[in-house]
Amino acid sequence: MALVVLDAVDSPDIMQTMTKDQHGVAVVGCGALAQMMHLPHVVSNPRTKLVVACDLDRDTAEACRSRFGAERAETDWHQVVASRDVDLIILATHTNLRAELIVPALHAGKPVYTEKPLANSIEEMHTIVRASRETGVPVCVGHNRRSSPAMLEFRRLVEKALNGARPTAPTMDRSVNRAPIPEESRMQILIRINDDCRSWKDWIFHDPQGILYAEMVHFIDLALWLNPSKPVKVFAEGSRCGNFAIVLRFEDGSITTMHHSLSGHFDYPKELFECTVRHFSIAMEQHIEIRQCGFDDEPALKVFPYDSECSWAVQKGVAGYFREMEAERRRAKAVGGNPKWLNVNKGHYDHLDRFLDCIEGRGSNPCDAADSVPVIVVAHKLQAAIDEGCPLSIISDELEASL
């Protein structure tokens, strides 16, 4: 079945010092995500050149070649791996294609930026990690929210709170004559995901792993990235398809709670992160606003720009978002059209750009394959927890990349 096209050989041993004016890029899998994010980002990045648009469907590959200016279209990823003018592969297919492409690409000296999840199984994940370590060629997993400017600022504030910053005095304080309790230093994180299943592609409704795996790995990754302690127990209640609650308990007693809804409205802000620890309260909403109480030397409210293609929206922050969306709905109704989507910067472009720094030996990998080992382990445990209806423990050895 054809995909819908939207309107709008270097040697492995020199990978760490490789520099080029432009990296020849092949995008494998030219579906909606590739057309919305990866293909335009490759075209707009001065360090990359779009060499190949590859998709199983010839019409989709050719349409993307024409629309985004690729040098050629392919339908066979084996040709991409063998191509001498391809330096970097962006793998944007469903998870039915991961190690099968990634491993030979690494042995051909080609770094791979792969969409999440890294693998369908624990065994496949370890195969990819071993190949990257054996060849010395990096894999970057597309947990792009690690590179969102707002998320990076949120993490900075969380780490500042954890590392001994002194909180401001509250307006009510009855703790003067008592000793601190251990719970005050244990981090509590709430991650709320408002989703609207009317916007989902059809395959997700038939995928046995569901949103719990396909999408929640983003948020599992962030929970592990934000918590310095190891996860030791997981619990989930609900449906793999959506409408579920997740609890992750960490070795130091910290807890992360995730709440996912599929019955929300698409135009309502999707993501809210709240962290409380050591009497600091920090929130990041929709990658456009950070709020905090407790830091005397940080602004109480900080706003971030929308996606670069949404320059029409000038009112910032969450309140500005609602005002812009209300005005856009009124405008669309007056002309009989559909409202424009007010997209936010979730770090897609920056994540790829940071990986280019890694390839050129000028920075670290923003999400190495080994970073995804605990993510995949926790995701599989959560699926089992939903099926079995009980909490499941995590053995520390499960979180390590097997050689």
Secondary structure as the mmCIF struct_conf table of DSSP 4:
data_model
#
loop_
_struct_conf.conf_type_id
_struct_conf.id
_struct_conf.beg_label_comp_id
_struct_conf.beg_label_asym_id
_struct_conf.beg_label_seq_id
_struct_conf.end_label_comp_id
_struct_conf.end_label_asym_id
_struct_conf.end_label_seq_id
HELX_LH_PP_P HELX_LH_PP_P1 ALA A 2 LEU A 6
HELX_RH_3T_P HELX_RH_3T_P1 PRO A 12 THR A 17
BEND BEND1 ASP A 21 GLN A 22
STRN STRN1 HIS A 23 VAL A 28
BEND BEND2 GLY A 31 GLY A 31
HELX_RH_AL_P HELX_RH_AL_P1 ALA A 32 LEU A 33
HELX_RH_PI_P HELX_RH_PI_P1 ALA A 34 HIS A 38
HELX_RH_AL_P HELX_RH_AL_P2 LEU A 39 SER A 44
TURN_TY1_P TURN_TY1_P1 PRO A 46 ARG A 47
STRN STRN2 THR A 48 CYS A 54
BEND BEND3 LEU A 56 ASP A 57
HELX_RH_AL_P HELX_RH_AL_P3 ARG A 58 PHE A 68
TURN_TY1_P TURN_TY1_P2 GLY A 69 GLY A 69
BEND BEND4 GLU A 71 GLU A 71
STRN STRN3 ARG A 72 GLU A 74
BEND BEND5 THR A 75 THR A 75
HELX_RH_AL_P HELX_RH_AL_P4 TRP A 77 ALA A 82
TURN_TY1_P TURN_TY1_P3 ARG A 84 ASP A 85
STRN STRN4 LEU A 88 LEU A 91
BEND BEND6 THR A 93 THR A 93
TURN_TY1_P TURN_TY1_P4 THR A 95 ASN A 96
BEND BEND7 LEU A 97 ARG A 98
HELX_RH_AL_P HELX_RH_AL_P5 ALA A 99 HIS A 107
TURN_TY1_P TURN_TY1_P5 ALA A 108 GLY A 109
STRN STRN5 VAL A 112 THR A 114
HELX_LH_PP_P HELX_LH_PP_P2 GLU A 115 GLU A 115
BEND BEND8 LYS A 116 LEU A 118
BEND BEND9 ASN A 120 SER A 121
HELX_RH_AL_P HELX_RH_AL_P6 ILE A 122 THR A 135
STRN STRN6 VAL A 139 VAL A 141
HELX_RH_3T_P HELX_RH_3T_P2 ASN A 144 SER A 147
HELX_RH_AL_P HELX_RH_AL_P7 PRO A 149 LEU A 162
TURN_TY1_P TURN_TY1_P6 ASN A 163 GLY A 164
HELX_LH_PP_P HELX_LH_PP_P3 ALA A 165 PRO A 170
BEND BEND10 THR A 171 MET A 172
TURN_TY1_P TURN_TY1_P7 VAL A 176 ASN A 177
BEND BEND11 ARG A 178 ARG A 178
HELX_RH_3T_P HELX_RH_3T_P3 PRO A 182 SER A 185
BEND BEND12 ARG A 186 ARG A 186
STRN STRN7 GLN A 188 ASN A 194
STRN STRN8 ASP A 196 ASP A 196
HELX_RH_3T_P HELX_RH_3T_P4 CYS A 197 SER A 199
BEND BEND13 TRP A 200 TRP A 200
HELX_RH_3T_P HELX_RH_3T_P5 ASP A 202 PHE A 205
TURN_TY1_P TURN_TY1_P8 HIS A 206 HIS A 206
BEND BEND14 PRO A 208 GLN A 209
HELX_RH_AL_P HELX_RH_AL_P8 GLY A 210 ALA A 214
TURN_TY1_P TURN_TY1_P9 GLU A 215 MET A 216
HELX_RH_AL_P HELX_RH_AL_P9 VAL A 217 LEU A 226
BEND BEND15 PRO A 228 SER A 229
HELX_LH_PP_P HELX_LH_PP_P4 LYS A 230 LYS A 230
STRN STRN9 PRO A 231 SER A 239
TURN_TY1_P TURN_TY1_P10 ARG A 240 CYS A 241
STRN STRN10 GLY A 242 PHE A 250
TURN_TY1_P TURN_TY1_P11 GLU A 251 ASP A 252
BEND BEND16 GLY A 253 GLY A 253
STRN STRN11 ILE A 255 SER A 261
BEND BEND17 LEU A 262 LEU A 262
STRN STRN12 SER A 263 SER A 263
BEND BEND18 GLY A 264 GLY A 264
TURN_TY1_P TURN_TY1_P12 PHE A 266 ASP A 267
BEND BEND19 TYR A 268 TYR A 268
STRN STRN13 GLU A 271 VAL A 277
TURN_TY1_P TURN_TY1_P13 ARG A 278 HIS A 279
STRN STRN14 PHE A 280 GLU A 285
TURN_TY1_P TURN_TY1_P14 GLN A 286 ILE A 288
STRN STRN15 GLU A 289 CYS A 293
BEND BEND20 GLY A 294 GLY A 294
TURN_TY1_P TURN_TY1_P15 ASP A 296 ASP A 297
BEND BEND21 GLU A 298 GLU A 298
BEND BEND22 ALA A 300 ALA A 300
STRN STRN16 LEU A 301 VAL A 303
STRN STRN17 TYR A 306 TYR A 306
TURN_TY1_P TURN_TY1_P16 SER A 308 GLU A 309
TURN_TY1_P TURN_TY1_P17 SER A 311 TRP A 312
HELX_RH_AL_P HELX_RH_AL_P10 GLY A 317 VAL A 335
TURN_TY1_P TURN_TY1_P18 GLY A 336 GLY A 336
BEND BEND23 GLY A 337 GLY A 337
HELX_LH_PP_P HELX_LH_PP_P5 ASN A 338 TRP A 341
STRN STRN18 VAL A 344 VAL A 344
BEND BEND24 GLY A 347 GLY A 347
HELX_RH_AL_P HELX_RH_AL_P11 HIS A 348 ILE A 359
TURN_TY1_P TURN_TY1_P19 GLU A 360 GLY A 361
BEND BEND25 ARG A 362 GLY A 363
TURN_TY1_P TURN_TY1_P20 PRO A 366 CYS A 367
STRN STRN19 ASP A 368 ASP A 368
HELX_RH_3T_P HELX_RH_3T_P6 ALA A 369 SER A 372
HELX_RH_AL_P HELX_RH_AL_P12 VAL A 373 GLU A 388
TURN_TY1_P TURN_TY1_P21 GLY A 389 GLY A 389
BEND BEND26 CYS A 390 CYS A 390
STRN STRN20 LEU A 392 SER A 393
HELX_RH_3T_P HELX_RH_3T_P7 SER A 396 LEU A 399
BEND BEND27 GLU A 400 GLU A 400
HELX_LH_PP_P HELX_LH_PP_P6 ALA A 401 SER A 402
#
